[in-house]
């Protein structure tokens, strides 16, 4: 196990596997790097994989208050550890974080999203926070797609 320190001082635990272009693996809300290990091992056949415990999970620390921006900073710290630019693979809510990071955070070479959370019913309601959340999510998707489109092969 290795460790990197996020910008707010939170220690983030990770395993480095394989050799090749760097890929940061972002797990979902209810898992840690141990659960993502089989995926990381497959990716490690072709990439250097940074498989980490999101803050508050596994061997990583946690600093209150929680904010999505802190998780994006954690991804940024791992990308810095990987040499300053990396691809990101996100699973479930980790896919949502990867998307937000691509739209608002560190330099991401390529983005792979597996089972990202969606709000299909949110756009039907026009009088509350669900519409705002859906609009923000849609804007993040569009921004990330535009930012990474030229990098997709």
C-alpha positions in Angstrom: 0.0 0.0 0.0 1.1 3.5 -0.9 -0.2 6.8 0.3 -0.6 10.3 -1.2 -1.8 13.4 0.7 -4.7 15.4 -0.8 -4.6 19.2 -0.8 -6.6 19.4 2.5 -4.1 17.1 4.2 -6.2 13.9 4.0 -4.1 10.8 3.5 -5.3 8.7 0.5 -4.3 5.0 0.4 -3.7 3.4 -2.9 -2.1 0.4 -4.6 0.0 0.8 -7.7 -0.2 -2.2 -10.1 1.1 -2.9 -13.6 3.1 -0.9 -16.1 2.1 1.4 -18.9 0.1 4.6 -19.2 -1.5 5.6 -15.9 -5.1 4.9 -15.0 -6.8 6.0 -11.8 -9.6 3.7 -10.7 -12.4 5.4 -8.8 -14.7 3.0 -7.0 -18.4 3.5 -6.0 -19.7 4.8 -2.7 -20.1 1.4 -1.1 -16.8 -0.2 -1.9 -13.1 0.2 -1.5 -9.9 -0.7 -3.4 -10.2 -4.4 -2.3 -13.5 -4.7 -4.1 -12.0 -3.1 -7.2 -8.9 -5.2 -7.1 -10.0 -7.7 -9.8 -10.8 -4.8 -12.2 -7.5 -3.1 -11.3 -5.6 -6.4 -12.0 -7.1 -6.7 -15.4 -6.3 -3.1 -16.3 -2.8 -3.6 -14.9 -2.1 -6.0 -17.8 -1.8 -2.9 -20.0 -1.6 0.1 -17.7 -0.1 1.4 -14.5 -3.2 1.4 -12.2 -3.7 3.6 -9.2 -6.4 1.7 -7.3 -7.4 3.8 -4.2 -9.7 4.0 -1.2 -11.9 7.0 -1.5 -11.8 9.3 1.5 -13.5 7.8 4.5 -13.1 4.2 3.2 -10.6 1.5 3.7 -7.2 2.8 4.7 -7.8 6.4 3.6 -8.4 9.2 6.0 -11.4 11.5 6.2 -11.6 15.2 6.8 -14.9 17.0 7.6 -16.9 18.5 6.1 -17.6 16.2 3.1 -17.6 17.9 -0.3 -17.4 16.6 -3.9 -14.6 19.1 -4.5 -12.4 17.3 -1.9 -12.9 14.0 -3.8 -11.9 15.7 -7.0 -8.8 17.0 -5.2 -8.1 13.4 -4.2 -8.3 12.3 -7.8 -6.0 15.2 -8.6 -3.4 14.1 -6.0 -3.4 10.6 -7.5 -3.0 12.1 -11.0 -0.1 14.2 -9.8 1.4 11.0 -8.3 1.0 9.3 -11.7 3.0 12.1 -13.4 0.5 14.9 -13.9 -1.9 13.4 -16.4 -3.8 10.1 -16.3 -6.9 8.4 -17.6 -9.7 7.7 -15.1 -12.0 4.7 -14.9 -15.0 5.3 -12.6 -17.5 2.8 -11.4 -21.0 3.8 -10.2 -20.8 7.0 -8.1 -17.1 6.9 -8.8 -18.1 7.4 -12.5 -20.0 10.5 -11.4 -16.9 11.8 -9.6 -14.7 11.0 -12.6 -17.1 13.0 -14.8 -17.0 15.9 -12.4 -13.2 15.7 -12.3 -13.0 15.8 -16.1 -15.3 18.8 -16.2 -13.8 20.8 -13.3 -10.6 19.3 -12.1 -7.2 17.8 -13.0 -6.0 16.9 -16.5 -7.6 13.7 -17.6 -6.3 12.0 -20.7 -9.2 9.6 -21.2 -12.4 8.9 -19.3 -14.1 5.5 -18.9 -17.5 5.4 -17.0 -19.1 2.2 -15.8 -22.7 2.4 -14.6 -22.7 6.1 -13.8 -25.6 7.4 -11.7 -28.3 9.0 -13.8 -31.5 11.0 -13.0 -33.9 10.0 -15.8 -37.0 11.3 -14.0 -35.4 14.6 -12.8 -36.0 16.5 -16.0 -39.8 16.0 -15.8 -40.1 18.0 -12.7 -39.7 21.8 -13.2 -40.3 23.1 -9.7 -37.5 21.8 -7.5 -34.0 20.8 -6.9 -34.2 17.7 -9.1 -34.4 19.8 -12.2 -31.3 21.8 -11.0 -29.4 18.6 -10.3 -30.4 17.2 -13.7 -29.3 20.4 -15.4 -26.0 20.4 -13.5 -25.4 16.7 -14.4 -26.2 17.3 -18.0 -23.9 20.3 -18.2 -21.1 18.3 -16.6 -21.6 15.5 -19.2 -21.5 18.0 -22.0 -18.5 19.8 -20.7 -16.6 16.5 -20.1 -17.6 15.1 -23.4 -16.3 18.3 -25.2 -13.1 18.3 -23.1 -12.3 14.7 -23.8 -13.9 14.1 -27.3 -10.6 14.7 -29.1 -8.9 12.2 -26.8 -11.3 9.3 -27.5 -10.2 6.7 -30.0 
